[in-house]
Amino acid sequence: MYMKKMSEGRKMFITVMSIFIVYAAVFIIFDDFDRNKLLQLDDVAERHLLAFAVIVVVILGFLLHHYALRMDARIRREQTKKEKLTRRQMTQNISHELKTPVASILGYTETIINNPDIDEPTRLQFIKRCHKQAQRLTMLLQDISTLNRIDYAAEIIEMTPINVSEIIKEVVQETSFALEEQQMTLTNNVPDNIIVNGNAPLLYSIFHNLADNSIKYSGKNTSITISATEQNNYWKFTFSDNGNGIPQSALPKIFERFYRIDKGRSRTMGGTGLGLAIVKNAIMLHGGKISASSNNGLQFDFTLKK
């Protein structure tokens, strides 16, 4: 655990120095390889050899420490550069995503304001469209807030024993109306009383976003299946549908923020482009991993630490 918290440079320094000290001790303390007797340092040459070895260790330690500091500094610079690029891309994407609903709301409201004699059915239609765009804007801001909380405030996210089975049942119940509209079925094969140490809202967002993704994109008259198996210190979950699936070339990208396979279709269906990014980051925060495959539908396999 302590080594995990160390920088890469410090790990390298401690590892190399430990190996060298052990190696030097073997040849200084013992006079042969079978180690059958201790070397008595009575001879002047032997004491000089010991002094020389100590000097070499000190010099090597100094050089390694200097190199470790430079390596850590380089890693920090690269991480900072990558984070700046990510933030810049995120800002650009957010700005682009916000423009569409804001422009729509402004367009509809300006039409209503500039046409006071507009008939009531048309006015009501424009107000409903404004409301829909406002809802989309709210969803986008909520998803951005969730990702920011995971990225920048993970250490203060409260973790407690959570019954994941109950969360899945809640998601199934809340999506029942949407499932009925799409003439879809959802089969919950998850055992009762699966307990993990986690954050309830984030665990809920994992299963809700996966369900929402399948409902929106798998197609009508399809089915969703959720199952779970116990594996040592983890629970492995499988979330699959038998719908349209996605191209194999898109699989490595689907967890990227704002990535959409069909941008026009996703926006029409109300997606923010952040759902699967939230899923991946929330799973990683809970000590798990996720992968996706597409063969006769789309399947997600992921783990949550107990």
C-alpha positions as CSV (number, residue, x, y, z in Angstrom):
1,M,0.0,0.0,0.0
2,Y,2.8,2.4,0.9
3,M,4.6,1.7,-2.5
4,K,1.4,2.5,-4.4
5,K,1.4,6.0,-2.9
6,M,5.0,6.7,-4.0
7,S,6.0,8.5,-7.1
8,E,7.5,6.5,-9.9
9,G,10.9,8.1,-9.4
10,R,11.0,7.2,-5.7
11,K,9.9,3.6,-6.5
12,M,12.8,3.3,-8.9
13,F,15.3,4.8,-6.5
14,I,14.3,2.4,-3.6
15,T,14.2,-0.6,-5.8
16,V,17.6,-0.1,-7.4
17,M,19.3,0.9,-4.2
18,S,17.8,-2.1,-2.3
19,I,19.1,-4.5,-5.0
20,F,22.6,-2.9,-5.0
21,I,22.9,-3.0,-1.2
22,V,21.9,-6.6,-1.0
23,Y,24.3,-7.5,-3.9
24,A,27.1,-5.6,-2.2
25,A,26.4,-7.2,1.2
26,V,26.8,-10.7,-0.3
27,F,30.3,-10.0,-1.6
28,I,31.5,-7.9,1.4
29,I,30.2,-9.8,4.4
30,F,30.8,-13.3,2.9
31,D,34.0,-14.5,1.4
32,D,32.5,-17.2,-0.9
33,F,29.3,-18.0,-2.6
34,D,28.2,-20.8,-0.3
35,R,28.2,-18.4,2.6
36,N,29.7,-20.9,5.0
37,K,31.6,-18.3,7.2
38,L,31.6,-14.6,7.9
39,L,34.4,-12.5,6.5
40,Q,36.5,-11.0,9.3
41,L,37.5,-7.5,8.3
42,D,41.0,-7.7,9.9
43,D,43.0,-7.0,6.8
44,V,43.6,-3.4,5.7
45,A,42.7,-4.2,2.1
46,E,39.4,-5.6,3.2
47,R,38.6,-2.5,5.2
48,H,39.5,-0.4,2.1
49,L,37.2,-2.6,0.1
50,L,34.4,-1.9,2.5
51,A,35.1,1.8,2.4
52,F,35.2,1.8,-1.3
53,A,31.8,-0.1,-1.5
54,V,30.3,2.5,0.9
55,I,31.5,5.4,-1.3
56,V,30.2,3.7,-4.4
57,V,26.8,3.2,-2.7
58,V,26.7,6.9,-1.7
59,I,27.6,8.1,-5.2
60,L,25.1,5.7,-6.8
61,G,22.4,6.8,-4.4
62,F,23.1,10.5,-5.2
63,L,22.9,9.9,-8.9
64,L,19.8,7.7,-8.7
65,H,18.1,10.3,-6.4
66,H,18.9,13.1,-8.9
67,Y,17.6,11.0,-11.8
68,A,14.4,10.0,-9.8
69,L,13.7,13.7,-9.1
70,R,14.1,14.5,-12.8
71,M,11.9,11.5,-13.8
72,D,9.1,12.6,-11.4
73,A,9.3,16.2,-12.7
74,R,9.0,15.0,-16.3
75,I,6.0,12.8,-15.4
76,R,4.4,15.7,-13.6
77,R,4.9,17.9,-16.7
78,E,3.4,15.3,-19.0
79,Q,0.5,14.8,-16.7
80,T,-0.1,18.5,-16.4
81,K,0.1,18.9,-20.2
82,K,-2.4,16.0,-20.7
83,E,-4.7,17.4,-18.0
84,K,-4.7,20.9,-19.7
85,L,-5.4,19.3,-23.1
86,T,-8.2,17.3,-21.6
87,R,-9.7,20.3,-19.8
88,R,-9.5,22.4,-23.0
89,Q,-11.2,19.6,-25.0
90,M,-13.8,19.2,-22.3
91,T,-14.5,23.0,-22.2
92,Q,-14.8,23.1,-26.0
93,N,-17.2,20.1,-26.0
94,I,-19.3,21.6,-23.2
95,S,-19.5,24.9,-25.0
96,H,-20.6,23.1,-28.2
97,E,-23.2,21.0,-26.4
98,L,-24.6,24.0,-24.5
99,K,-25.0,26.0,-27.7
100,T,-27.8,23.8,-29.2
101,P,-30.3,23.9,-26.4
102,V,-29.6,27.6,-25.5
103,A,-30.0,28.6,-29.2
104,S,-33.2,26.7,-29.4
105,I,-34.6,28.3,-26.3
106,L,-33.6,31.8,-27.5
107,G,-35.1,31.1,-30.9
108,Y,-38.5,29.9,-29.6
109,T,-38.8,32.7,-26.9
110,E,-37.8,35.4,-29.4
111,T,-40.5,34.2,-31.8
112,I,-43.1,34.3,-29.0
113,I,-42.0,37.8,-27.9
114,N,-41.8,39.3,-31.4
115,N,-45.1,37.8,-32.4
116,P,-47.6,38.8,-29.7
117,D,-50.5,37.8,-32.0
118,I,-49.3,34.3,-32.5
119,D,-52.1,31.7,-32.1
120,E,-52.4,29.8,-28.8
121,P,-51.7,26.3,-30.2
122,T,-48.4,27.5,-31.8
123,R,-47.4,29.4,-28.7
124,L,-48.0,26.3,-26.5
125,Q,-46.0,24.2,-29.0
126,F,-43.1,26.6,-28.7
127,I,-43.3,26.7,-24.9
128,K,-43.2,22.8,-24.9
129,R,-40.1,22.8,-27.1
130,C,-38.4,25.3,-24.8
131,H,-39.2,23.1,-21.8
132,K,-37.8,20.1,-23.6
133,Q,-34.5,21.9,-24.4
134,A,-34.4,23.2,-20.8
135,Q,-34.7,19.6,-19.6
136,R,-31.8,18.6,-21.8
137,L,-29.7,21.5,-20.5
138,T,-30.5,20.4,-17.0
139,M,-29.4,16.8,-17.7
140,L,-26.2,18.0,-19.3
141,L,-25.3,20.1,-16.3
142,Q,-26.1,17.3,-13.9
143,D,-23.8,14.9,-15.9
144,I,-21.0,17.4,-16.0
145,S,-21.4,18.0,-12.2
146,T,-21.2,14.2,-11.6
147,L,-18.0,13.8,-13.7
148,N,-16.4,16.8,-12.0
149,R,-17.2,15.3,-8.6
150,I,-15.5,12.0,-9.6
151,D,-12.5,13.8,-11.2
152,Y,-11.7,16.4,-8.6
153,A,-13.4,15.5,-5.3
154,A,-13.1,11.7,-5.3
155,E,-11.4,11.7,-1.9
156,I,-14.4,13.3,-0.2
157,I,-17.0,11.0,-1.8
158,E,-18.6,9.1,1.1
159,M,-18.3,5.3,0.9
160,T,-20.6,3.0,2.9
161,P,-21.9,-0.6,2.6
162,I,-24.5,-0.4,-0.1
163,N,-27.0,-3.1,-1.2
164,V,-26.5,-3.1,-5.0
165,S,-29.3,-5.6,-5.5
166,E,-31.8,-3.0,-4.2
167,I,-30.4,-0.3,-6.4
168,I,-30.8,-2.5,-9.4
169,K,-34.4,-3.2,-8.4
170,E,-35.0,0.5,-8.1
171,V,-33.6,1.1,-11.6
172,V,-35.8,-1.7,-13.1
173,Q,-38.9,-0.2,-11.5
174,E,-38.1,3.4,-12.6
175,T,-37.4,2.4,-16.2
176,S,-40.5,0.2,-16.5
177,F,-42.6,2.9,-18.3
178,A,-39.8,3.6,-20.8
179,L,-39.3,-0.2,-21.4
180,E,-43.1,-0.5,-22.0
181,E,-43.0,2.3,-24.5
182,Q,-40.2,0.6,-26.5
183,Q,-41.9,-2.8,-26.1
184,M,-38.8,-4.1,-24.3
185,T,-38.3,-6.5,-21.5
186,L,-35.7,-6.4,-18.7
187,T,-34.6,-9.6,-16.9
188,N,-32.9,-9.1,-13.6
189,N,-30.9,-12.2,-12.6
190,V,-28.9,-10.5,-10.0
191,P,-28.8,-12.3,-6.6
192,D,-30.3,-10.6,-3.5
193,N,-28.2,-8.8,-1.0
194,I,-25.0,-8.0,-3.0
195,I,-23.1,-5.6,-0.7
196,V,-20.3,-3.4,-1.8
197,N,-18.5,-0.5,-0.2
198,G,-19.6,2.4,-2.3
199,N,-21.5,5.6,-2.9
200,A,-25.2,5.0,-3.5
201,P,-25.8,7.9,-6.0
202,L,-22.9,6.8,-8.2
203,L,-23.8,3.1,-8.1
204,Y,-27.3,4.1,-9.1
205,S,-25.9,6.2,-12.0
206,I,-24.0,3.1,-13.3
207,F,-27.0,0.9,-13.7
208,H,-29.4,3.7,-14.7
209,N,-27.1,5.0,-17.4
210,L,-26.6,1.5,-18.8
211,A,-30.4,0.9,-18.8
212,D,-31.0,4.3,-20.4
213,N,-28.4,3.6,-23.1
214,S,-30.0,0.2,-24.0
215,I,-33.5,1.6,-24.0
216,K,-32.6,4.5,-26.3
217,Y,-30.4,2.7,-28.8
218,S,-31.0,-1.1,-28.8
219,G,-34.3,-0.8,-30.7
220,K,-37.9,-1.9,-30.1
221,N,-39.0,-5.4,-29.2
222,T,-35.6,-6.2,-27.7
223,S,-34.6,-7.5,-24.3
224,I,-32.1,-6.5,-21.6
225,T,-30.5,-8.9,-19.1
226,I,-28.6,-8.1,-15.9
227,S,-26.7,-10.8,-14.1
228,A,-23.9,-11.0,-11.4
229,T,-21.4,-13.6,-10.2
230,E,-19.1,-13.6,-7.2
231,Q,-15.3,-13.6,-7.9
232,N,-12.9,-13.5,-4.9
233,N,-12.9,-9.9,-3.8
234,Y,-15.2,-8.7,-6.6
235,W,-18.7,-9.0,-8.0
236,K,-18.7,-9.3,-11.8
237,F,-21.8,-7.8,-13.5
238,T,-23.0,-8.4,-17.0
239,F,-25.4,-6.0,-18.6
240,S,-26.4,-7.0,-22.1
241,D,-29.1,-6.5,-24.7
242,N,-30.0,-8.3,-28.0
243,G,-30.5,-5.1,-30.0
244,N,-28.7,-3.3,-32.8
245,G,-25.2,-3.4,-31.3
246,I,-22.5,-1.0,-32.5
247,P,-19.6,-1.2,-35.0
248,Q,-16.5,-2.9,-33.7
249,S,-14.5,0.2,-34.5
250,A,-16.6,2.3,-32.1
251,L,-16.0,0.0,-29.1
252,P,-12.7,1.6,-27.9
253,K,-14.3,5.1,-28.0
254,I,-17.7,4.6,-26.4
255,F,-16.5,5.6,-22.9
256,E,-15.0,8.9,-24.1
257,R,-16.8,12.0,-23.0
258,F,-19.2,13.4,-25.6
259,Y,-18.4,10.6,-28.1
260,R,-21.5,9.6,-30.1
261,I,-21.7,7.0,-32.9
262,D,-24.6,8.9,-34.5
263,K,-24.5,12.5,-33.2
264,G,-27.8,13.6,-34.8
265,R,-29.7,10.5,-33.5
266,S,-28.2,10.8,-30.0
267,R,-29.3,14.4,-29.7
268,T,-32.8,13.7,-31.0
269,M,-33.1,11.0,-28.3
270,G,-31.9,13.3,-25.6
271,G,-28.5,11.9,-24.8
272,T,-25.8,14.1,-23.3
273,G,-22.9,12.1,-24.6
274,L,-21.6,11.6,-21.0
275,G,-23.6,8.6,-19.7
276,L,-21.0,5.9,-20.5
277,A,-18.2,8.2,-19.3
278,I,-19.9,8.5,-16.0
279,V,-20.4,4.7,-15.9
280,K,-16.7,4.0,-16.5
281,N,-15.4,6.6,-14.0
282,A,-17.9,5.6,-11.3
283,I,-16.8,1.9,-11.7
284,M,-13.1,2.8,-11.5
285,L,-13.8,4.8,-8.4
286,H,-15.3,1.7,-6.8
287,G,-12.1,-0.3,-7.7
288,G,-13.5,-2.0,-10.7
289,K,-13.0,-2.2,-14.5
290,I,-15.4,-2.3,-17.4
291,S,-15.3,-3.6,-21.0
292,A,-17.8,-3.6,-23.9
293,S,-18.4,-6.1,-26.7
294,S,-20.9,-6.2,-29.5
295,N,-22.1,-9.5,-30.9
296,N,-25.8,-9.8,-31.5
297,G,-26.3,-6.7,-29.3
298,L,-24.2,-4.8,-26.9
299,Q,-22.8,-6.2,-23.7
300,F,-21.0,-4.6,-20.8
301,D,-18.9,-6.6,-18.3
302,F,-17.7,-4.8,-15.2
303,T,-16.6,-5.5,-11.7
304,L,-17.3,-3.8,-8.4
305,K,-15.0,-4.4,-5.4
306,K,-16.8,-5.9,-2.4
